[in-house]
């Protein structure tokens, strides 16, 4: 009965006009943005992680499917997760299997909000620094599909490339839309690069999952030189001769300050996130 009720409500909202945010929604939005800014420093991250119930609340509310007709007052929860995952402790919280946070946030990469997609892409990129979790990320958490799906576009793939590839990458045909934000694409390609650098087993699995054709086709249409350069680094890993190779260090492949500065949110004119009590 509950499921049927939800479907009826969704059906009623199809033709509903978007409305302005309520005052309470604006307050929640400002509070979550304030938390996101606070979490961009190590001290802020630590204080935030010490209050586990607050993080749980944000994850719970953030991962509810937002209606396109309502103001998304929890969208900055993505930035909280990205900033918290700067720290190893924060990454371990997101990777904790019993809490299932990673699995909850992965679908958010397909949401309409740029803020949601950017923050979730950043959190996924950050957890890929944990090379001890690489096998689990690839084989159990299935982050490869989460990462690669947004990188696929309408171009399609050769028949040979489809062997071993998740059909979802190409089944939509010319209607498939690639992630439009270059910053999000960069984070996703960096996540692939980190997984490539986590070891030979990871690279072999990425090859088996046909990640190379995905980034090869992406590069053909990529307008950002920075993203294209990062794709080239992935290609060097995936096409390398593995004979005699053991493993690689993921910390050497991204700028050393890649995790040291979290996303900073700037308030809109007339607003101050620092003034929220």
Helices and strands as residue ranges (DSSP letters): H 2-13, H 23-38, H 42-50, H 52-62, H 77-84, H 88-95, H 101-106, G 107-110, H 114-127, G 131-133, H 134-139, H 143-151, H 159-162, G 167-169, G 173-175, H 182-196, H 200-208, H 211-221, H 225-238, G 250-252, G 273-275
